[in-house]
């Protein structure tokens, strides 16, 4: 699902992966790529609250450094407004 949502991972991330041979061909293409159709997260979450979509988008990133951390997540307006 993450490939469907974010597209293929960045090449440098793939090269760091210990299990890349299970998912990536030697030429760098995704194995069974024909099975993957990109669908933006917003499309998949259509009808959900905008705040939760924003929070999920900030959590679901290929690069861990690009994701929000726990403190940022707990300070997110959607979390703060949950009753």
VENCORHU-V14392 format. One record per helix or strand. SS is the DSSP state (H for helix, E for strand). FROM is the first residue (numbers start at 1). TO is the last residue. If there is no record, write none. Layout:
ss = {SS;SS}
from = {FROM;FROM}
to = {TO;TO}
This chain:
ss = {H;H;H;E;E;H;H;H;H;H;H}
from = {2;11;20;24;30;33;41;50;64;70;77}
to = {6;16;23;24;30;35;44;59;66;75;80}
